[in-house]
Amino acid sequence: MKKITQPLTQAQYVWVGVVLFLLFFSLGLLASPITVADDGGDTLTINNPPQRVISLLPSLTESVCALGKCNTLVGTDRYSNWPKSIDSLPKLGAIGDFNIERIVQLKPDLVLLEKASPLIPRLKSLGIATLGLDIKSMEDEHRALQKLDLVFATTQGQRVWDQIQMQIVRSAKQLPASPKNISVYFEVNPAPYAAGRSSFIGEILNRLGLMNIIPASLGPFPKINPEFVVKARPQVILISETQVSQLKKRPGWSTIPAISQNKICTFTPEENDILVRPGPRMGEAAFIISECIQKKMSSSQQ
């Protein structure tokens, strides 16, 4: 039987035209360059999501992997160690001694690093794209996740952020009313540098209902006079286990309630990494702190 083909009506021509227009328009959008402003005021423009990425900050390495883009990493800084799948990647040094020659050899599409890094102009002069981010608060991490979502063309940033918030809420709920509002001191390193209230660590402490003795006016991570801590008399001290042995040797510190009553939360190197990195594991950090505070304060009531 001979097949009869009906000519298209005017309305059908219009409909086909609309469909083709939308198709080509969407393809045009997909081909559009990706433009993201970094935290240093520079604008990054790339034609496609990067496939060869170097991360020179542990918190950024962890954020990339939390977004499901670990497979794009071809190198990291010396201290990036999570997740374990990145252990085999080339280690390119740390702040002050990055191996620029090795970075160039790896032919990265993009290098992620701290916004104030002196490495940025050098890499740009070599034609290497950079994205400088400054993460000191929780909201900084939220913003970083959003920007990384744009760069990698992913949609996981909000999920990661929501998970952090959910974990913090759960950690706060597991603390009974009595340990809340106790005064705490979080030492970042033995200079001593402390976590101030405006830092991401300070925000976590606040969300857990704890009173940080370091005021926001001193900044996120101020270097403090040890006498300040003696006068503030914190009830609990939070510190890496590698630093705790020096506390009692500091003048006057043996009189601090946290030390005289053995209310010191000490953290393993692995736990400390979680605690001092403003990245996707901040929810885990809240749980680690909450669990230790609960143990220390419950032991005093026995």
Phi and psi in degrees as GROMACS dihedral restraints (atoms count N, CA, C in turn):
[ dihedral_restraints ]
;  ai    aj    ak    al  type     phi  dphi    fc
    3     4     5     6     1   -77.1    20    10
    4     5     6     7     1   128.9    20    10
    6     7     8     9     1   -81.3    20    10
    7     8     9    10     1   130.0    20    10
    9    10    11    12     1  -101.6    20    10
   10    11    12    13     1   122.2    20    10
   12    13    14    15     1  -100.1    20    10
   13    14    15    16     1   121.7    20    10
   15    16    17    18     1   -82.3    20    10
   16    17    18    19     1   132.9    20    10
   18    19    20    21     1   -64.7    20    10
   19    20    21    22     1   149.0    20    10
   21    22    23    24     1   -68.9    20    10
   22    23    24    25     1   140.0    20    10
   24    25    26    27     1   -78.6    20    10
   25    26    27    28     1   169.3    20    10
   27    28    29    30     1   -61.6    20    10
   28    29    30    31     1   -39.8    20    10
   30    31    32    33     1   -64.6    20    10
   31    32    33    34     1   -38.2    20    10
   33    34    35    36     1   -67.9    20    10
   34    35    36    37     1   -37.8    20    10
   36    37    38    39     1   -59.8    20    10
   37    38    39    40     1   -44.1    20    10
   39    40    41    42     1   -61.9    20    10
   40    41    42    43     1   -43.6    20    10
   42    43    44    45     1   -63.3    20    10
   43    44    45    46     1   -44.5    20    10
   45    46    47    48     1   -60.9    20    10
   46    47    48    49     1   -40.0    20    10
   48    49    50    51     1   -62.9    20    10
   49    50    51    52     1   -40.5    20    10
   51    52    53    54     1   -64.3    20    10
   52    53    54    55     1   -44.8    20    10
   54    55    56    57     1   -60.8    20    10
   55    56    57    58     1   -45.0    20    10
   57    58    59    60     1   -65.0    20    10
   58    59    60    61     1   -38.5    20    10
   60    61    62    63     1   -62.1    20    10
   61    62    63    64     1   -46.2    20    10
   63    64    65    66     1   -64.4    20    10
   64    65    66    67     1   -37.2    20    10
   66    67    68    69     1   -63.4    20    10
   67    68    69    70     1   -50.0    20    10
   69    70    71    72     1   -68.0    20    10
   70    71    72    73     1   -33.0    20    10
   72    73    74    75     1   -64.7    20    10
   73    74    75    76     1   -43.4    20    10
   75    76    77    78     1   -67.0    20    10
   76    77    78    79     1   -37.9    20    10
   78    79    80    81     1   -65.3    20    10
   79    80    81    82     1   -35.0    20    10
   81    82    83    84     1   -64.5    20    10
   82    83    84    85     1   -39.6    20    10
   84    85    86    87     1   -63.7    20    10
   85    86    87    88     1   -41.3    20    10
   87    88    89    90     1   -64.1    20    10
   88    89    90    91     1   -29.0    20    10
   90    91    92    93     1   -89.3    20    10
   91    92    93    94     1    -3.8    20    10
   93    94    95    96     1   -66.6    20    10
   94    95    96    97     1   144.4    20    10
   96    97    98    99     1   -62.0    20    10
   97    98    99   100     1   151.1    20    10
   99   100   101   102     1   -95.3    20    10
  100   101   102   103     1   124.7    20    10
  102   103   104   105     1  -122.0    20    10
  103   104   105   106     1   124.7    20    10
  105   106   107   108     1  -136.6    20    10
  106   107   108   109     1   132.7    20    10
  108   109   110   111     1   -87.5    20    10
  109   110   111   112     1   128.6    20    10
  111   112   113   114     1   -86.6    20    10
  112   113   114   115     1  -179.8    20    10
  114   115   116   117     1   -80.3    20    10
  115   116   117   118     1    -5.4    20    10
  117   118   119   120     1   -97.1    20    10
  118   119   120   121     1     2.2    20    10
  120   121   122   123     1    93.6    20    10
  121   122   123   124     1    -0.3    20    10
  123   124   125   126     1   -91.3    20    10
  124   125   126   127     1   155.8    20    10
  126   127   128   129     1  -110.4    20    10
  127   128   129   130     1   127.7    20    10
  129   130   131   132     1   -98.5    20    10
  130   131   132   133     1   127.7    20    10
  132   133   134   135     1  -126.7    20    10
  133   134   135   136     1   120.5    20    10
  135   136   137   138     1  -131.7    20    10
  136   137   138   139     1   149.7    20    10
  138   139   140   141     1   -80.3    20    10
  139   140   141   142     1   -29.4    20    10
  141   142   143   144     1  -142.5    20    10
  142   143   144   145     1   157.1    20    10
  144   145   146   147     1   -55.3    20    10
  145   146   147   148     1   136.6    20    10
  147   148   149   150     1   -65.9    20    10
  148   149   150   151     1   143.3    20    10
  150   151   152   153     1  -111.2    20    10
  151   152   153   154     1   -14.6    20    10
  153   154   155   156     1  -130.4    20    10
  154   155   156   157     1    99.7    20    10
  156   157   158   159     1  -116.7    20    10
  157   158   159   160     1   138.7    20    10
  159   160   161   162     1  -114.1    20    10
  160   161   162   163     1   129.3    20    10
  162   163   164   165     1  -113.4    20    10
  163   164   165   166     1   125.8    20    10
  165   166   167   168     1  -112.9    20    10
  166   167   168   169     1    28.6    20    10
  168   169   170   171     1  -150.1    20    10
  169   170   171   172     1   126.2    20    10
  171   172   173   174     1   -54.7    20    10
  172   173   174   175     1   -40.6    20    10
  174   175   176   177     1   -65.0    20    10
  175   176   177   178     1   -34.2    20    10
  177   178   179   180     1   -73.8    20    10
  178   179   180   181     1   -37.9    20    10
  180   181   182   183     1   -57.6    20    10
  181   182   183   184     1   -47.0    20    10
  183   184   185   186     1   -65.9    20    10
  184   185   186   187     1   -36.4    20    10
  186   187   188   189     1   -66.9    20    10
  187   188   189   190     1   -42.1    20    10
  189   190   191   192     1   -58.5    20    10
  190   191   192   193     1   -44.7    20    10
  192   193   194   195     1   -69.7    20    10
  193   194   195   196     1   -34.7    20    10
  195   196   197   198     1   -64.7    20    10
  196   197   198   199     1   -26.0    20    10
  198   199   200   201     1   -84.7    20    10
  199   200   201   202     1     0.6    20    10
  201   202   203   204     1    84.8    20    10
  202   203   204   205     1    20.8    20    10
  204   205   206   207     1  -116.6    20    10
  205   206   207   208     1    26.6    20    10
  207   208   209   210     1   -56.6    20    10
  208   209   210   211     1   -32.5    20    10
  210   211   212   213     1   -67.9    20    10
  211   212   213   214     1   -12.6    20    10
  213   214   215   216     1   -87.8    20    10
  214   215   216   217     1   -12.6    20    10
  216   217   218   219     1   -74.6    20    10
  217   218   219   220     1   131.7    20    10
  219   220   221   222     1  -118.5    20    10
  220   221   222   223     1    -1.8    20    10
  222   223   224   225     1  -176.8    20    10
  223   224   225   226     1   154.6    20    10
  225   226   227   228     1  -141.9    20    10
  226   227   228   229     1   174.8    20    10
  228   229   230   231     1   -71.5    20    10
  229   230   231   232     1   173.5    20    10
  231   232   233   234     1   -64.4    20    10
  232   233   234   235     1   -31.7    20    10
  234   235   236   237     1   -95.5    20    10
  235   236   237   238     1    -9.2    20    10
  237   238   239   240     1   -65.5    20    10
  238   239   240   241     1   121.7    20    10
  240   241   242   243     1  -142.3    20    10
  241   242   243   244     1    14.0    20    10
  243   244   245   246     1  -142.0    20    10
  244   245   246   247     1   138.0    20    10
  246   247   248   249     1   -73.0    20    10
  247   248   249   250     1   171.1    20    10
  249   250   251   252     1   -61.3    20    10
  250   251   252   253     1   -21.6    20    10
  252   253   254   255     1   -63.5    20    10
  253   254   255   256     1   -16.2    20    10
  255   256   257   258     1   -92.3    20    10
  256   257   258   259     1    -2.2    20    10
  258   259   260   261     1   -58.5    20    10
  259   260   261   262     1   -30.4    20    10
  261   262   263   264     1   -84.0    20    10
  262   263   264   265     1    -5.5    20    10
  264   265   266   267     1   -73.6    20    10
  265   266   267   268     1   151.1    20    10
  267   268   269   270     1   -57.3    20    10
  268   269   270   271     1   134.8    20    10
  270   271   272   273     1   -98.9    20    10
  271   272   273   274     1   124.9    20    10
  273   274   275   276     1  -108.7    20    10
  274   275   276   277     1    22.1    20    10
  276   277   278   279     1    98.1    20    10
  277   278   279   280     1  -165.7    20    10
  279   280   281   282     1  -140.8    20    10
  280   281   282   283     1  -179.5    20    10
  282   283   284   285     1   -53.6    20    10
  283   284   285   286     1   124.3    20    10
  285   286   287   288     1   100.1    20    10
  286   287   288   289     1   -20.6    20    10
  288   289   290   291     1  -143.1    20    10
  289   290   291   292     1    38.6    20    10
  291   292   293   294     1   -66.0    20    10
  292   293   294   295     1   142.9    20    10
  294   295   296   297     1   -89.1    20    10
  295   296   297   298     1    91.2    20    10
  297   298   299   300     1   -64.3    20    10
  298   299   300   301     1   -39.4    20    10
  300   301   302   303     1   -59.6    20    10
  301   302   303   304     1   -42.2    20    10
  303   304   305   306     1   -69.2    20    10
  304   305   306   307     1   -38.0    20    10
  306   307   308   309     1   -59.3    20    10
  307   308   309   310     1   -45.9    20    10
  309   310   311   312     1   -62.7    20    10
  310   311   312   313     1   -41.1    20    10
  312   313   314   315     1   -61.2    20    10
  313   314   315   316     1   -30.1    20    10
  315   316   317   318     1   -77.6    20    10
  316   317   318   319     1    -7.8    20    10
  318   319   320   321     1    50.8    20    10
  319   320   321   322     1    57.8    20    10
  321   322   323   324     1   -73.0    20    10
  322   323   324   325     1   146.2    20    10
  324   325   326   327     1   -75.8    20    10
  325   326   327   328     1   -28.4    20    10
  327   328   329   330     1  -156.4    20    10
  328   329   330   331     1   141.1    20    10
  330   331   332   333     1  -117.8    20    10
  331   332   333   334     1   125.3    20    10
  333   334   335   336     1   -98.9    20    10
  334   335   336   337     1   132.4    20    10
  336   337   338   339     1  -161.1    20    10
  337   338   339   340     1   175.6    20    10
  339   340   341   342     1   -68.7    20    10
  340   341   342   343     1   143.0    20    10
  342   343   344   345     1   -61.8    20    10
  343   344   345   346     1   -29.4    20    10
  345   346   347   348     1   -93.4    20    10
  346   347   348   349     1     9.0    20    10
  348   349   350   351     1   -62.6    20    10
  349   350   351   352     1   129.6    20    10
  351   352   353   354     1   -67.9    20    10
  352   353   354   355     1    -7.4    20    10
  354   355   356   357     1   -74.1    20    10
  355   356   357   358     1   -23.6    20    10
  357   358   359   360     1   -58.1    20    10
  358   359   360   361     1   -54.6    20    10
  360   361   362   363     1   -61.6    20    10
  361   362   363   364     1   -34.4    20    10
  363   364   365   366     1   -64.6    20    10
  364   365   366   367     1   -45.3    20    10
  366   367   368   369     1   -65.4    20    10
  367   368   369   370     1   -40.3    20    10
  369   370   371   372     1   -63.3    20    10
  370   371   372   373     1   -37.9    20    10
  372   373   374   375     1   -65.0    20    10
  373   374   375   376     1   -21.1    20    10
  375   376   377   378     1   -94.8    20    10
  376   377   378   379     1     5.1    20    10
  378   379   380   381     1    81.1    20    10
  379   380   381   382     1    20.2    20    10
  381   382   383   384     1  -102.3    20    10
  382   383   384   385     1   126.6    20    10
  384   385   386   387     1   -71.0    20    10
  385   386   387   388     1   141.4    20    10
  387   388   389   390     1  -131.6    20    10
  388   389   390   391     1   155.3    20    10
  390   391   392   393     1  -134.4    20    10
  391   392   393   394     1   109.2    20    10
  393   394   395   396     1   -94.7    20    10
  394   395   396   397     1   124.8    20    10
  396   397   398   399     1  -124.5    20    10
  397   398   399   400     1   146.2    20    10
  399   400   401   402     1  -120.1    20    10
  400   401   402   403     1   108.6    20    10
  402   403   404   405     1  -120.8    20    10
  403   404   405   406     1   103.5    20    10
  405   406   407   408     1  -122.8    20    10
  406   407   408   409     1   -23.3    20    10
  408   409   410   411     1  -119.0    20    10
  409   410   411   412     1   170.5    20    10
  411   412   413   414     1   -64.8    20    10
  412   413   414   415     1   -40.0    20    10
  414   415   416   417     1   -65.7    20    10
  415   416   417   418     1   -31.2    20    10
  417   418   419   420     1   -59.7    20    10
  418   419   420   421     1   -41.5    20    10
  420   421   422   423     1   -67.1    20    10
  421   422   423   424     1   -38.7    20    10
  423   424   425   426     1   -59.2    20    10
  424   425   426   427     1   -46.4    20    10
  426   427   428   429     1   -64.4    20    10
  427   428   429   430     1   -40.2    20    10
  429   430   431   432     1   -62.4    20    10
  430   431   432   433     1   -41.5    20    10
  432   433   434   435     1   -61.5    20    10
  433   434   435   436     1   -40.1    20    10
  435   436   437   438     1   -64.4    20    10
  436   437   438   439     1   -41.8    20    10
  438   439   440   441     1   -69.4    20    10
  439   440   441   442     1   -39.4    20    10
  441   442   443   444     1   -66.3    20    10
  442   443   444   445     1   -34.5    20    10
  444   445   446   447     1   -56.9    20    10
  445   446   447   448     1   -45.0    20    10
  447   448   449   450     1   -64.6    20    10
  448   449   450   451     1   -45.1    20    10
  450   451   452   453     1   -62.4    20    10
  451   452   453   454     1   -44.4    20    10
  453   454   455   456     1   -92.4    20    10
  454   455   456   457     1     0.5    20    10
  456   457   458   459     1    56.3    20    10
  457   458   459   460     1    43.8    20    10
  459   460   461   462     1  -110.9    20    10
  460   461   462   463     1   172.2    20    10
  462   463   464   465     1  -133.1    20    10
  463   464   465   466     1    33.9    20    10
  465   466   467   468     1  -101.0    20    10
  466   467   468   469     1   -10.1    20    10
  468   469   470   471     1   -57.6    20    10
  469   470   471   472     1   -45.7    20    10
  471   472   473   474     1   -68.5    20    10
  472   473   474   475     1   -35.1    20    10
  474   475   476   477     1   -62.3    20    10
  475   476   477   478     1   -43.9    20    10
  477   478   479   480     1   -62.8    20    10
  478   479   480   481     1   -43.8    20    10
  480   481   482   483     1   -63.4    20    10
  481   482   483   484     1   -45.1    20    10
  483   484   485   486     1   -62.0    20    10
  484   485   486   487     1   -36.1    20    10
  486   487   488   489     1   -65.8    20    10
  487   488   489   490     1   -41.0    20    10
  489   490   491   492     1   -58.6    20    10
  490   491   492   493     1   -47.9    20    10
  492   493   494   495     1   -63.6    20    10
  493   494   495   496     1   -41.0    20    10
  495   496   497   498     1   -63.4    20    10
  496   497   498   499     1   -41.6    20    10
  498   499   500   501     1   -66.2    20    10
  499   500   501   502     1   -37.0    20    10
  501   502   503   504     1   -66.7    20    10
  502   503   504   505     1   -42.5    20    10
  504   505   506   507     1   -60.7    20    10
  505   506   507   508     1   -44.5    20    10
  507   508   509   510     1   -63.6    20    10
  508   509   510   511     1   -40.3    20    10
  510   511   512   513     1   -64.7    20    10
  511   512   513   514     1   -38.0    20    10
  513   514   515   516     1   -67.2    20    10
  514   515   516   517     1   -37.2    20    10
  516   517   518   519     1   -69.8    20    10
  517   518   519   520     1   -26.7    20    10
  519   520   521   522     1   -77.7    20    10
  520   521   522   523     1   -13.2    20    10
  522   523   524   525     1   -84.0    20    10
  523   524   525   526     1   122.2    20    10
  525   526   527   528     1   -66.5    20    10
  526   527   528   529     1   167.7    20    10
  528   529   530   531     1   -61.4    20    10
  529   530   531   532     1   -35.7    20    10
  531   532   533   534     1   -62.6    20    10
  532   533   534   535     1   -39.2    20    10
  534   535   536   537     1   -73.8    20    10
  535   536   537   538     1   -13.9    20    10
  537   538   539   540     1   -73.8    20    10
  538   539   540   541     1   154.4    20    10
  540   541   542   543     1    69.1    20    10
  541   542   543   544     1    11.5    20    10
  543   544   545   546     1   -78.6    20    10
  544   545   546   547     1   152.5    20    10
  546   547   548   549     1   -85.5    20    10
  547   548   549   550     1   135.3    20    10
  549   550   551   552     1  -133.6    20    10
  550   551   552   553     1   155.1    20    10
  552   553   554   555     1  -130.9    20    10
  553   554   555   556     1   122.8    20    10
  555   556   557   558     1  -110.0    20    10
  556   557   558   559     1   113.6    20    10
  558   559   560   561     1   -96.5    20    10
  559   560   561   562     1   123.1    20    10
  561   562   563   564     1   -82.3    20    10
  562   563   564   565     1   -43.8    20    10
  564   565   566   567     1  -152.4    20    10
  565   566   567   568     1   165.0    20    10
  567   568   569   570     1   -77.8    20    10
  568   569   570   571     1    14.8    20    10
  570   571   572   573     1   -57.7    20    10
  571   572   573   574     1   -38.9    20    10
  573   574   575   576     1   -98.1    20    10
  574   575   576   577     1   140.5    20    10
  576   577   578   579     1  -104.4    20    10
  577   578   579   580     1   139.5    20    10
  579   580   581   582     1  -121.6    20    10
  580   581   582   583     1   162.2    20    10
  582   583   584   585     1   -87.8    20    10
  583   584   585   586     1   115.5    20    10
  585   586   587   588     1   -82.1    20    10
  586   587   588   589     1   170.4    20    10
  588   589   590   591     1   -65.2    20    10
  589   590   591   592     1   -25.2    20    10
  591   592   593   594     1   -86.0    20    10
  592   593   594   595     1    -4.3    20    10
  594   595   596   597     1   -81.5    20    10
  595   596   597   598     1   166.6    20    10
  597   598   599   600     1   -63.1    20    10
  598   599   600   601     1   -33.8    20    10
  600   601   602   603     1   -66.6    20    10
  601   602   603   604     1   -43.5    20    10
  603   604   605   606     1   -60.6    20    10
  604   605   606   607     1   -37.5    20    10
  606   607   608   609     1   -66.1    20    10
  607   608   609   610     1   -40.0    20    10
  609   610   611   612     1   -63.5    20    10
  610   611   612   613     1   -45.1    20    10
  612   613   614   615     1   -57.6    20    10
  613   614   615   616     1   -43.0    20    10
  615   616   617   618     1   -64.8    20    10
  616   617   618   619     1   -42.1    20    10
  618   619   620   621     1   -64.1    20    10
  619   620   621   622     1   -26.4    20    10
  621   622   623   624     1   -85.2    20    10
  622   623   624   625     1    -2.3    20    10
  624   625   626   627     1    83.8    20    10
  625   626   627   628     1    18.8    20    10
  627   628   629   630     1   -98.5    20    10
  628   629   630   631     1   151.3    20    10
  630   631   632   633     1  -102.7    20    10
  631   632   633   634     1   109.1    20    10
  633   634   635   636     1   -77.3    20    10
  634   635   636   637     1   127.9    20    10
  636   637   638   639     1   -74.7    20    10
  637   638   639   640     1   -14.1    20    10
  639   640   641   642     1   -90.4    20    10
  640   641   642   643     1   111.7    20    10
  642   643   644   645     1   -68.9    20    10
  643   644   645   646     1   155.6    20    10
  645   646   647   648     1   -62.7    20    10
  646   647   648   649     1   -26.8    20    10
  648   649   650   651     1   -63.0    20    10
  649   650   651   652     1   -20.7    20    10
  651   652   653   654     1   -84.2    20    10
  652   653   654   655     1    -5.8    20    10
  654   655   656   657     1    96.9    20    10
  655   656   657   658     1   175.5    20    10
  657   658   659   660     1   -63.4    20    10
  658   659   660   661     1   -47.8    20    10
  660   661   662   663     1  -136.7    20    10
  661   662   663   664     1    73.3    20    10
  663   664   665   666     1   -78.7    20    10
  664   665   666   667     1   149.7    20    10
  666   667   668   669     1   -83.4    20    10
  667   668   669   670     1   127.4    20    10
  669   670   671   672     1  -117.6    20    10
  670   671   672   673     1   159.4    20    10
  672   673   674   675     1   -77.6    20    10
  673   674   675   676     1   123.9    20    10
  675   676   677   678     1   -53.4    20    10
  676   677   678   679     1   -29.2    20    10
  678   679   680   681     1   -63.2    20    10
  679   680   681   682     1   -28.2    20    10
  681   682   683   684     1   -59.6    20    10
  682   683   684   685     1   -42.0    20    10
  684   685   686   687     1   -68.3    20    10
  685   686   687   688     1   -39.7    20    10
  687   688   689   690     1   -58.9    20    10
  688   689   690   691     1   -44.2    20    10
  690   691   692   693     1   -71.0    20    10
  691   692   693   694     1   -33.3    20    10
  693   694   695   696     1   -73.9    20    10
  694   695   696   697     1   -24.5    20    10
  696   697   698   699     1    50.6    20    10
  697   698   699   700     1    60.8    20    10
  699   700   701   702     1   -63.1    20    10
  700   701   702   703     1   146.6    20    10
  702   703   704   705     1   -81.9    20    10
  703   704   705   706     1   -25.0    20    10
  705   706   707   708     1  -138.5    20    10
  706   707   708   709     1   138.9    20    10
  708   709   710   711     1  -113.8    20    10
  709   710   711   712     1   136.6    20    10
  711   712   713   714     1  -115.5    20    10
  712   713   714   715     1   125.2    20    10
  714   715   716   717     1  -159.6    20    10
  715   716   717   718     1   155.5    20    10
  717   718   719   720     1   -66.8    20    10
  718   719   720   721     1   144.2    20    10
  720   721   722   723     1   -65.2    20    10
  721   722   723   724     1   -19.3    20    10
  723   724   725   726     1   -77.3    20    10
  724   725   726   727     1   -12.9    20    10
  726   727   728   729     1  -110.9    20    10
  727   728   729   730     1   -12.9    20    10
  729   730   731   732     1   -65.5    20    10
  730   731   732   733     1   -28.4    20    10
  732   733   734   735     1   -63.8    20    10
  733   734   735   736     1   -21.0    20    10
  735   736   737   738     1   -88.0    20    10
  736   737   738   739     1   -11.9    20    10
  738   739   740   741     1   -59.9    20    10
  739   740   741   742     1   -50.0    20    10
  741   742   743   744     1   -67.1    20    10
  742   743   744   745     1   -19.4    20    10
  744   745   746   747     1   -79.7    20    10
  745   746   747   748     1   -13.1    20    10
  747   748   749   750     1   -76.0    20    10
  748   749   750   751     1   136.9    20    10
  750   751   752   753     1   -54.7    20    10
  751   752   753   754     1   123.1    20    10
  753   754   755   756     1    85.0    20    10
  754   755   756   757     1   -11.9    20    10
  756   757   758   759     1   -71.6    20    10
  757   758   759   760     1   -22.5    20    10
  759   760   761   762     1   -65.5    20    10
  760   761   762   763     1   -16.3    20    10
  762   763   764   765     1   -88.2    20    10
  763   764   765   766     1    -9.7    20    10
  765   766   767   768     1   -67.0    20    10
  766   767   768   769     1   129.6    20    10
  768   769   770   771     1   -50.6    20    10
  769   770   771   772     1   -39.9    20    10
  771   772   773   774     1   -59.5    20    10
  772   773   774   775     1   -35.4    20    10
  774   775   776   777     1   -85.8    20    10
  775   776   777   778     1   -45.6    20    10
  777   778   779   780     1   -65.9    20    10
  778   779   780   781     1   -26.6    20    10
  780   781   782   783     1  -104.7    20    10
  781   782   783   784     1     9.0    20    10
  783   784   785   786     1    56.3    20    10
  784   785   786   787     1    46.5    20    10
  786   787   788   789     1  -106.4    20    10
  787   788   789   790     1    63.4    20    10
  789   790   791   792     1  -117.5    20    10
  790   791   792   793     1   119.9    20    10
  792   793   794   795     1   -88.1    20    10
  793   794   795   796     1   115.7    20    10
  795   796   797   798     1  -109.3    20    10
  796   797   798   799     1   144.4    20    10
  798   799   800   801     1  -123.8    20    10
  799   800   801   802     1   139.8    20    10
  801   802   803   804     1   -66.6    20    10
  802   803   804   805     1   162.6    20    10
  804   805   806   807     1   -54.8    20    10
  805   806   807   808     1   -38.1    20    10
  807   808   809   810     1   -66.2    20    10
  808   809   810   811     1   -43.8    20    10
  810   811   812   813     1   -66.1    20    10
  811   812   813   814     1   -39.5    20    10
  813   814   815   816     1   -62.9    20    10
  814   815   816   817     1   -36.9    20    10
  816   817   818   819     1   -57.9    20    10
  817   818   819   820     1   -43.3    20    10
  819   820   821   822     1   -63.8    20    10
  820   821   822   823     1   -41.4    20    10
  822   823   824   825     1   -71.6    20    10
  823   824   825   826     1   -35.8    20    10
  825   826   827   828     1  -100.6    20    10
  826   827   828   829     1     7.3    20    10
  828   829   830   831     1  -109.6    20    10
  829   830   831   832     1   120.5    20    10
  831   832   833   834     1   -80.8    20    10
  832   833   834   835     1    76.0    20    10
  834   835   836   837     1  -137.7    20    10
  835   836   837   838     1  -157.5    20    10
  837   838   839   840     1   -69.3    20    10
  838   839   840   841     1    -8.4    20    10
  840   841   842   843     1   -98.8    20    10
  841   842   843   844     1    17.7    20    10
  843   844   845   846     1   -63.1    20    10
  844   845   846   847     1   -29.5    20    10
  846   847   848   849     1   -65.2    20    10
  847   848   849   850     1   -39.7    20    10
  849   850   851   852     1   -64.8    20    10
  850   851   852   853     1   -36.8    20    10
  852   853   854   855     1   -60.6    20    10
  853   854   855   856     1   -41.7    20    10
  855   856   857   858     1   -61.7    20    10
  856   857   858   859     1   -39.7    20    10
  858   859   860   861     1   -66.2    20    10
  859   860   861   862     1   -42.2    20    10
  861   862   863   864     1   -61.1    20    10
  862   863   864   865     1   -45.0    20    10
  864   865   866   867     1   -65.8    20    10
  865   866   867   868     1   -47.2    20    10
  867   868   869   870     1   -59.1    20    10
  868   869   870   871     1   -43.0    20    10
  870   871   872   873     1   -63.8    20    10
  871   872   873   874     1   -42.4    20    10
  873   874   875   876     1   -70.0    20    10
  874   875   876   877     1   -42.2    20    10
  876   877   878   879     1   -59.3    20    10
  877   878   879   880     1   -43.2    20    10
  879   880   881   882     1   -60.8    20    10
  880   881   882   883     1   -43.4    20    10
  882   883   884   885     1   -66.7    20    10
  883   884   885   886     1   -44.9    20    10
  885   886   887   888     1   -65.7    20    10
  886   887   888   889     1   -40.9    20    10
  888   889   890   891     1   -78.2    20    10
  889   890   891   892     1   -30.8    20    10
  891   892   893   894     1   -71.6    20    10
  892   893   894   895     1   -31.3    20    10
  894   895   896   897     1   -67.6    20    10
  895   896   897   898     1   -27.7    20    10
  897   898   899   900     1   -76.5    20    10
  898   899   900   901     1   -14.9    20    10
  900   901   902   903     1   -96.6    20    10
  901   902   903   904     1    -3.3    20    10
